Amino acid sequence: MLLCLIVALPFIASLCAAFLSSRSRNIATWLAGSVAMASTLLAASLYREVADGEVVRFVASWAPQYGLEFNLRMDGFAWMFTMLVSGMGVLVVLYARYYMSAADPVPRFFAFLLAFMGSMLGVVLSGHLIQLVIFWELTSLSSFMLIAYWYHREDARRGARMSLIVTVSGGFALLLGVLVLGRITGSYDLDTVLSSGEVIRSHPQYALALVLVLLGVFT
């Protein structure tokens, strides 16, 4: 359940921030900072389990007749990046509070930032490859909104368009790579894929899968 909260809290707070008045600078800051800190503390509370080599999981079936489920997993590697994403979120909120102009609609910025943070946490903690790609594309959308935050500036709009084209293209390459991996291993479950290293490396389509995944990663 803690894994679900770590991912869900930023998205919930993002929706709340989106409905705040543009003048609610302090409320938006406290909301974003508290959620980022909460995700950090929740992740920190799982340190003992992952340090002992345990993989923490959360699985919720939402369309069992089609074999669809919401699958989160945290091992030591995922824990490290969860702490990095949420911890940096706290610092960015603190910095943005004093960096943003008084004339800027700060709640809108924090709504985009929290959506980006939640998407990144979803990528880090996904236990299913297709789910991972979906969160990956959410990072593309939310980063586009962040870059275009000052939409009245031509350079911001141009940078946002370029970012969206690059990241969405990379996400498409990643999806193709994931589909190839699923075909090789017969599963999109991350545990199955991680335990099938020899099978993947010995398969004729290994090079194709590697190139496609790396294209996605590099973007």
N, C-alpha and C positions, 0 to 999 in steps of 0.2 A: 504493500500500500504506500510505503514511503516513496518508492520510485515513481509511482503515479502522481503523487503530490509534487515531487520535484519538477516534473514536466508540466503538470497542469497549472500550477500556481502562476507562472509567468503569463500564460495565455488568459487566465481569468483576470489577472491584474491589468493586462493589456486592454481588455474590453472595458474594464472599469475606468481606466485612464482616458480612453477615447471619449467617454461621456462627461468628463469633467469640463468645467468652464476653462477657457483659455487663460483666465487669470488665477487659476488654482495651482500656482507654481509650487507652493510649499506642500500642499496635499499630495500632488502628483509625485513630488520628490520622496516624501515619506512612504507613499505606496510602493513606488518602484524600489526604493532602497530596502524596505522591509521584506519585500518578496524575494529580492536577490539574496539578502542575508538569510532568509528562511530556507531557501534552496541550498545555500552553502552549509548551513547548520544541519539540515536533514542529511545531506551527503556525508558530512563529517561524522554523523552518528553511526554510519554504516562502515566506518573504517575497520573496526575490529573484525567484522565478518569477512571483508575482502582481504584483510591482512592475513587471515588464517587460510586463505585460498578458496573461500566459499564464493559461489556465484549467486548473488541476490537476484530474485526474479519476481516479476509481476505479470500475470497472464489473465486477460479477460476476454472471453469468447463473446463476440457481438453478432456473428452470423455463422453459428456452428454448422448449419446445413451446407455451407459453402467452404467450411474449414477456415473461416476468417476469424482472426483474434488480434487483440492489442497486446503486443509482447514486448516487455522491457526486461533487460538484464544488465547487471552491473558486476564486472570483475575488477581486478586491480587497475587495469588500463583505463576502463570506462570511469572508474572512481576518480582517477587523476584528472581526466579531462572534464568531468562534472565539476570538480572543485575549481578547476581553472576557469571554466565558463561562468559559473555562478559567482566566484570570487572576483573576477574581473568585472562582472556586472555591478557589484557593489561599488567598485572604484570608479567605474564610468558614470554611475548615477551621481556620486559625490562630486566628480569633476564637472559634469554637465550642469549641476545645480548652480555653480558659480561662473561657468563659462558662458552659458546661454544669456542672450540679451533679455532685458526685462520686457521688451516688445515681442519676443518670440512666444508662440503658443507651446509652452513647455510640456503640458500634458500630452499633446499629440506626438511630440518627440519620444516621450517615455512609453507611449502606447506602441510605437514602432520598435523601440529598443527591447521592450519586454517580449514582444512577438518574436523578435530575432533570437533573443536569449532562449525562449522556450523551444524554438525550432532547433537551435544548436544542441540543446539538451536532449531533444528527441533523437537527433542523429547519433549522439554519443551513446544513448541508452537503448536504442532499438535492438530487439532480439530477432527481428525478421527483416530480410533484405529489402523487400518491396516497401515495407513501412519506413525503412531508413531512407529510401529514395524520395518518398513523399515528404518527409521532414526536410530532406536536402533541398527540395524545390521550394519549401516554405521559407528556408533561409534566403533563397534567391529573391523571393517576393518581398520579404521583410527588409532585406538589405537594399533593394531597389527603393522602397519607401523611405528608408533612412537617408540614402544618398540624395534623394530628391526632396528632402525635407524643406530646404529653401527653394521651393519650386519657382519662385519669381526670378531666380538667377539662371541664365542660359547654361553656364558651366555645370551647375548642379543637375539640370535636366539632361544635358548631354552625357554626363558621367553616369547617371542612373540608367539611361538607355543602354550605354555600352556595357555596364555591369550586368544588366538583365540579359542581354544577348549572350554574353560570355558564360554566365553561370547557368542559364537555362540550357544552352548547348552542351555544356559540361554535364549537366544533370541528365540529358538525353543519352549521352555516351555512357554515363554511369548506369542508367537503367538497362541499356543493351548489355553491358558487361554483367550486370546482376542476372539478367535473363539467361545468359550463357552459363554462368556459374550454377544457376538453378537447374539447368538442363544437364550439366555434368554430374552434379551431386544428387539430383532427384529431389531436392528440397531447398527452400529459401530460408529455413531456420538457421540462424547464425551459428548455433552450437554444432549443428550438423556440418555446415560449411567449414567451420574452423577445425573440425576433427577429420576432414577429408583432404588434407593437404597433399598427400601422396597421390590420391586419385585425381585431384585437380591438375597437379604438375605433370602427370603422365598422360593426360588427355590431349588429343590432337588440337583441341580448341583452346588450350591453356593460354597460348600467346595472344589470341584474339581477346580473351577475357581480360588478360593483364593490361593490354594496351587500352581497351575501352575504360576500365576502372581508373587507370592512371590519367587518362584524358580528363575524366570527371574530377579527379582529385586536384590536378594541376590548375584547373579553372577556378 
